[in-house]
């Protein structure tokens, strides 16, 4: 399957989906505080997305049971919302996909709950900045691996682990489509970037090693060493000039 180039009409639908996704994140950030449960956050997101005539992309995706992914502390991605109450000192990674008229926008943020340690704040900041290092390479003359290499180069000096087994991806007609976008250095150049490509770039960064494992729920990906992990993602449109970040 090749990389799907979007036309203006499709990009316009993705802009709307992505804007709703960004607003859902803003709304949840107001509710993320000690005492709230991850299930309550998912319900708030689901209501808001539906009130904008859109659908949560992840609900029912391969059987996923909730509107958002909510991954706390040592959970990397795909945490299932439920009865867990957030505590001061936690960090929570929220991943939201929104589908508007069959086109998707996808974004993730890691948010501090109450007061967190300096080290965990640093993890969140480095993860976010590594995304922006990757986005700087999202121009037409570049190849896909330029994004991967820029993220790896940015993170390496901090000594954090970059998750390798889960990657960024094309997004648009499907919430996951080609190409796969690794966040670590790649020898293979991958496809040339072209205007009209829409990419979800989403570094997942661990304080310890990059090693991960899966919980018995068969969804939640956790760090193998139990250290905390952060996630930052946006849907990015390649243009003939600067890239456009649709989910900000
Ligand atoms: Mg996502």
Boltz pocket constraint, residues with backbone or C-beta under 6 A from the ligand:
constraints:
  - pocket:
      binder: B
      contacts: [[A, 95], [A, 96], [A, 97], [A, 106], [A, 107], [A, 108], [A, 200], [A, 202], [A, 233]]
      max_distance: 6.0
